[in-house]
């Protein structure tokens, strides 16, 4: 349980691995507000209550482009835990493929109970670039169509078979499911309005 990570090797400034490492670190940084801080505390408390051993095997490297473009694909976020716990028989063939893709993009540690898993996934979602953009956008409440159009302008739009309406419906479900204390949805006059709580 080390509190920090230090590199104690002198290397030239243009050393490719160091530049790649620093770029990866910066891509994963987020500005922490009180709600994110509370989310981290909740996640840490959930992890403390679990008895598991970390598997420190190397993580498969993802291309930066896929990291920049990723948004959830699995339509029903509650199915993600079924895939994580390898309950494949409870999922359709299509859901299995999409869940496997999403789990590959979310480096979740193994052997989590569902409450801890949900809190952990919530934290990981807030670190994804497209979701960070949406998160900032919905500090002010927006209608469904406005957020759909925002997604169509972001890097996720270049992914194969991208459909902005379906993408927003899926992402909205994930945000409400994994981050219920951060986001809310209201439906006045049959028009969905999505927003950040206490922004």
C-alpha positions as CSV (number, residue, x, y, z in Angstrom):
1,X,0.0,0.0,0.0
2,X,2.3,2.7,-1.3
3,X,1.0,6.3,-1.0
4,X,2.7,7.6,-4.2
5,X,4.7,6.6,-7.2
6,X,8.1,8.0,-8.0
7,X,10.5,7.6,-10.8
8,X,14.1,7.7,-9.6
9,X,15.9,7.3,-12.9
10,X,17.6,10.1,-14.8
11,X,16.6,10.0,-18.4
12,X,16.8,12.5,-21.3
13,X,13.7,14.8,-21.6
14,X,12.9,13.5,-25.0
15,X,12.9,9.8,-24.0
16,X,9.8,8.4,-25.8
17,X,8.5,6.2,-23.0
18,X,8.6,9.1,-20.5
19,X,6.8,11.4,-22.9
20,X,4.2,8.7,-23.5
21,X,3.8,8.1,-19.7
22,X,3.4,11.9,-19.1
23,X,0.8,12.2,-21.9
24,X,-1.1,9.3,-20.5
25,X,-1.1,10.9,-17.0
26,X,-2.4,14.2,-18.3
27,X,-5.1,12.5,-20.4
28,X,-6.4,10.9,-17.2
29,X,-6.5,14.0,-15.0
30,X,-9.8,15.6,-14.0
31,X,-10.6,18.6,-12.0
32,X,-12.0,17.4,-8.7
33,X,-15.1,19.1,-7.3
34,X,-16.8,18.3,-4.0
35,X,-19.2,15.7,-5.6
36,X,-16.3,13.8,-7.3
37,X,-14.4,13.9,-3.9
38,X,-17.5,12.4,-2.2
39,X,-17.7,9.8,-5.0
40,X,-14.1,8.8,-4.4
41,X,-14.7,8.6,-0.6
42,X,-17.7,6.3,-1.3
43,X,-15.7,4.1,-3.6
44,X,-12.8,3.9,-1.1
45,X,-15.2,2.9,1.7
46,X,-16.7,0.2,-0.5
47,X,-13.2,-1.1,-1.3
48,X,-12.2,-1.2,2.4
49,X,-15.1,-3.5,3.2
50,X,-14.0,-6.0,0.6
51,X,-11.6,-8.9,1.0
52,X,-9.8,-9.3,-2.3
53,X,-6.2,-9.5,-3.7
54,X,-5.1,-7.2,-6.5
55,X,-3.9,-8.8,-9.7
56,X,-0.9,-6.7,-10.7
57,X,-0.5,-8.2,-14.1
58,X,0.3,-5.7,-16.9
59,X,-2.7,-3.9,-18.3
60,X,-3.3,-4.1,-22.0
61,X,-2.3,-0.8,-23.6
62,X,-5.1,1.0,-25.4
63,X,-4.7,3.3,-28.3
64,X,-5.0,7.0,-27.3
65,X,-7.5,7.5,-30.1
66,X,-9.9,4.8,-28.6
67,X,-9.4,6.4,-25.2
68,X,-10.4,9.8,-26.6
69,X,-13.4,8.5,-28.5
70,X,-14.8,5.9,-26.0
71,X,-18.4,6.1,-24.7
72,X,-20.4,3.2,-23.4
73,X,-22.0,0.8,-25.9
74,X,-23.9,-1.6,-23.7
75,X,-27.5,-0.4,-23.7
76,X,-28.4,-1.5,-20.2
77,X,-25.7,-0.5,-17.7
78,X,-27.0,-3.0,-15.1
79,X,-25.8,-5.8,-17.4
80,X,-22.2,-4.7,-17.1
81,X,-21.8,-6.4,-13.7
82,X,-23.1,-9.6,-15.2
83,X,-20.4,-9.5,-17.8
84,X,-17.8,-8.5,-15.1
85,X,-18.7,-11.6,-13.0
86,X,-18.8,-13.7,-16.2
87,X,-22.5,-14.6,-16.0
88,X,-22.6,-14.7,-19.8
89,X,-25.6,-17.0,-19.9
90,X,-27.8,-14.1,-18.6
91,X,-26.8,-11.9,-21.5
92,X,-27.8,-11.9,-25.1
93,X,-25.0,-12.5,-27.7
94,X,-25.1,-8.8,-28.7
95,X,-24.9,-7.7,-25.0
96,X,-21.9,-10.0,-24.4
97,X,-19.9,-8.3,-27.2
98,X,-20.8,-4.8,-26.1
99,X,-20.1,-5.5,-22.4
100,X,-16.8,-7.1,-23.2
101,X,-15.8,-4.0,-25.3
102,X,-16.8,-1.6,-22.5
103,X,-15.0,-3.6,-19.8
104,X,-11.9,-3.5,-21.9
105,X,-12.1,0.3,-21.8
106,X,-12.7,0.4,-18.1
107,X,-9.8,-1.1,-16.1
108,X,-11.9,-2.3,-13.2
109,X,-10.0,-4.3,-10.5
110,X,-11.1,-7.9,-10.1
111,X,-13.4,-9.5,-7.5
112,X,-15.6,-6.5,-6.6
113,X,-19.0,-6.8,-5.1
114,X,-21.7,-5.0,-7.1
115,X,-21.9,-1.9,-4.9
116,X,-18.2,-1.4,-5.0
117,X,-18.1,-2.2,-8.7
118,X,-20.8,0.5,-9.4
119,X,-18.9,3.1,-7.4
120,X,-15.6,2.2,-9.2
121,X,-17.1,2.4,-12.6
122,X,-18.6,5.8,-11.8
123,X,-15.1,7.1,-11.0
124,X,-13.7,5.7,-14.2
125,X,-16.5,7.2,-16.2
126,X,-15.6,10.7,-15.0
127,X,-12.1,10.3,-16.3
128,X,-13.1,9.7,-19.9
129,X,-12.6,12.7,-22.2
130,X,-16.0,12.6,-23.9
131,X,-17.8,12.2,-20.6
132,X,-15.8,15.1,-19.1
133,X,-17.1,17.3,-21.9
134,X,-20.7,16.2,-21.3
135,X,-20.2,16.6,-17.5
136,X,-19.2,20.3,-18.0
137,X,-22.0,20.9,-20.5
138,X,-24.7,19.7,-18.2
139,X,-23.7,22.0,-15.4
140,X,-26.6,23.9,-17.0
141,X,-29.7,21.8,-17.8
142,X,-30.0,20.8,-21.4
143,X,-32.7,19.1,-23.5
144,X,-32.1,15.7,-25.1
145,X,-31.5,17.1,-28.6
146,X,-28.8,19.6,-27.4
147,X,-26.7,16.9,-25.7
148,X,-27.3,14.6,-28.7
149,X,-25.9,17.3,-30.9
150,X,-22.9,17.9,-28.5
151,X,-22.0,14.2,-28.8
152,X,-22.2,14.4,-32.6
153,X,-19.5,17.1,-32.4
154,X,-17.1,15.2,-30.1
155,X,-14.4,12.6,-31.0
156,X,-16.9,9.7,-30.3
157,X,-18.7,10.6,-33.5
158,X,-15.9,9.1,-35.7
159,X,-16.5,5.6,-34.3
160,X,-18.0,3.1,-36.7
161,X,-21.8,3.1,-36.9
162,X,-22.1,6.1,-34.5
163,X,-25.6,7.2,-34.0
164,X,-25.8,10.4,-31.8
165,X,-29.3,9.7,-30.5
166,X,-28.7,6.1,-29.5
167,X,-25.3,7.1,-28.1
168,X,-26.8,9.8,-25.8
169,X,-29.6,7.5,-24.7
170,X,-27.0,4.9,-23.7
171,X,-24.6,7.3,-22.0
172,X,-27.5,9.0,-20.1
173,X,-28.5,5.6,-18.8
174,X,-25.0,4.9,-17.6
175,X,-24.6,8.3,-15.9
176,X,-27.9,8.0,-14.1
177,X,-27.1,4.4,-13.1
178,X,-23.5,4.7,-12.0
179,X,-23.5,8.3,-10.8
180,X,-27.0,8.8,-9.4
181,X,-26.0,11.5,-6.9
182,X,-24.3,13.6,-9.6
183,X,-26.9,13.6,-12.4
184,X,-30.7,13.9,-12.7
185,X,-33.3,13.8,-15.5
186,X,-36.6,15.6,-15.6
187,X,-39.3,15.3,-18.2
188,X,-41.5,18.4,-18.3
189,X,-43.9,18.5,-21.3
190,X,-42.6,15.2,-22.7
191,X,-39.1,16.6,-23.2
192,X,-36.2,15.1,-21.4
193,X,-33.9,17.6,-19.6
194,X,-30.6,16.3,-18.2
195,X,-28.5,18.1,-15.7
196,X,-25.8,17.9,-13.0
197,X,-27.1,18.0,-9.4
198,X,-25.9,20.9,-7.2
199,X,-23.7,22.3,-10.0
